[in-house]
Structures are given as C-alpha cells and as structure tokens.
C-alpha cells in the first residue's frame, strides 16, 4: 500500500521529535543535563559529579550532542559542554511534569529526606524572599565555579567541603539559609546538618539557579 505525502510528512516530523525522547531516555543523561543547568562543564568534571567513568560519560554526552541538546567547545586538550539554547526550560518542564504525574518521585524524595532527618517544613517562596532581602545569611554550598556561573544576590560562596573550616566567618545571631543546585541536590542538606551540629539556626532552600531563572528571580554571575 502506497503512503501518501501527508503521511510521510507526519512520520518524518514525529521521527525527529522522537530523537529527543530517545536521547533523554536514560537516568544518567538526565542527570548530566541537570548538572549542565548549573553551567558549562568539562567531561572530566561531569564524569566525577555524575559518578561515571570517563568513557561512559563521553558516550552519554555524544548521544545528547547528536540530539542537539548540548554543545561542545574544545580548548587545548579539554572539551567543555554546555546546554543548547532552550534546553534548560525543556529539562525543568520535564522535571515538573514528573513531579506532578509520578507519585513515586515524592515518595522516593520523602523517604530519603526522612532518613536524613531533613523533613523540616519551610515555605519555599517566603524563604526565597527572605534570602533576597538580606534578612538571613545565605550560603551557596556548591563548588565555586558553579557559584561564579550564577548565584543569588548577597549569597556567600562556601563550598560544602570548606564549610567546617569557615564557620568562624558566619554571624551566629542570624539564621542561615543554604542552597545548592535544586530539590534533588544533597549538598545543602549536608550543610544544614553541619550548621545545626555547630549550633547555628539553619534551613535549606530547595530551589536552585535554574528554578530562579525560570521564575524571573535575579541571578548574578561572577565572584
């Protein structure tokens, strides 16, 4: 049976759409997109942060690049990857859809947070406004290069690995708000645990730079 031109047209278009679905049909490739929402990264850094071998990270990145979801730039011996235009919004939309439609996302997150004793109830929008107003001490506990790529105004860069050695820099009479990459990043949870152990009043801001950019919240770059 012959195929009409209109049928071939639809088949060809939806085949191209399916390339995106195939490219993101991997937990590790989604995690790589999540990391790249924080800013450009070399394959070495991506492999380390996603707990992948260099070879596996490179393979996943090539799939994402073939679907035009990421771009690469070579400088000397190093290749730096970044999200293609519009992909951050796509990733956030996918994440929000999963959170809205899949009860397993909330159940998995709740179980992990309960295990860590990190289930304090905090109004996220109110906490964000307090962080922006300067009424609290705001700590960005991500690696310094992520802070330079984009952070909240007034936030201090105190990477989690440096937190204990830098507690003396923090005022003890103000509440501390710690944040990292977003709701599924564990750095801020660990930071809050350390701060509370040392006698600070501390809470976690669940959202991160990709969420703020999408909501029109000011995000500053640079040191």
Secondary structure, DSSP 4 states (H G I P E B T S, - for coil): -PPPHHHHHHHHHHHHHHHHHHHT-SHHHHHHHHHHTT--EEHHHHHHHTT--HHHHHHHHHHHHHTTSEEEEEETTEEEEEEPTTHHHHHHHHHHHHHHH-HHHHHHHHHHHHHHT------HHHHHHHHHHTSSEEEE-S-HHHHHH-B-TT-EE--GGGTGGGGGGS-TTS-EEEE-SSTT--HHHHHHHHHHHTT--EEEE---HHHHHHHT---B---
